[in-house]
C-alpha cells in the first residue's frame, strides 16, 4: 500500500494551485518520494530559510492528498501488466 500511496501522491499543494512541482522548484526545493511494499519515505531538500514555508505544504500533501479514481485505475492496470510480464519471465 505505501508504494501505491507514494506513487500516486501529487506534489502539487492542495491549497496553492501551481502547476506540477513548480511550488517546490520556485523555492529551490526538491521533494523526493520513495516506497517499498511495506514502507514509504518523503524527503524534503530545501534551504533553511524556506523550511518554515515548505513544511506545512509537505504536511498538507500527506494529510490532505486526493487520489483521483482514474489515476488509481491507471496505476492498477500498469501494476497488473508489470506483474504479468514478470510472471512470464519467471516461467520462461
BELRATA-V92837 format. One record per backbone hydrogen bond with DSSP energy under -0.5 kcal/mol. NH is the residue of the N-H (numbers start at 1). CO is the residue of the C=O. E is the energy in kcal/mol with one decimal. If there is no record, write none. Layout:
# BELRATA-V92837
NH|CO|E, NH|CO|E
This chain:
# BELRATA-V92837
3|36|-0.6, 5|1|-2.5, 6|2|-2.9, 7|3|-2.3, 8|4|-1.9, 9|5|-0.7, 13|11|-0.7, 17|15|-1.1, 18|16|-1.7, 22|19|-1.8, 23|19|-0.6, 25|21|-2.6, 26|22|-2.8, 27|23|-1.1, 28|25|-1.9, 29|24|-3.1, 30|45|-2.4, 32|30|-0.6, 32|43|-3.2, 34|41|-2.3, 36|39|-2.9, 41|34|-3.0, 43|32|-2.6, 45|30|-3.1, 45|43|-0.6, 46|44|-0.6, 50|47|-1.5, 51|47|-0.8, 51|48|-0.9, 52|48|-0.5, 53|50|-0.6, 54|50|-2.1, 55|51|-2.8, 56|52|-0.6, 57|53|-0.5, 58|54|-2.1, 59|55|-2.5, 60|56|-2.2, 61|57|-2.2, 62|58|-1.7, 63|59|-2.8, 64|60|-2.7, 68|66|-0.7, 72|68|-2.0, 73|69|-2.4, 74|70|-2.1, 75|71|-2.5, 76|72|-2.7, 77|73|-2.4, 78|74|-2.5, 79|75|-2.5, 80|76|-2.4, 81|77|-2.5, 82|78|-2.4, 83|79|-2.2, 84|80|-2.4, 85|81|-2.3, 86|82|-2.4, 87|83|-2.5, 88|84|-2.2, 89|85|-2.1, 90|86|-1.9, 91|87|-1.9, 92|88|-2.1
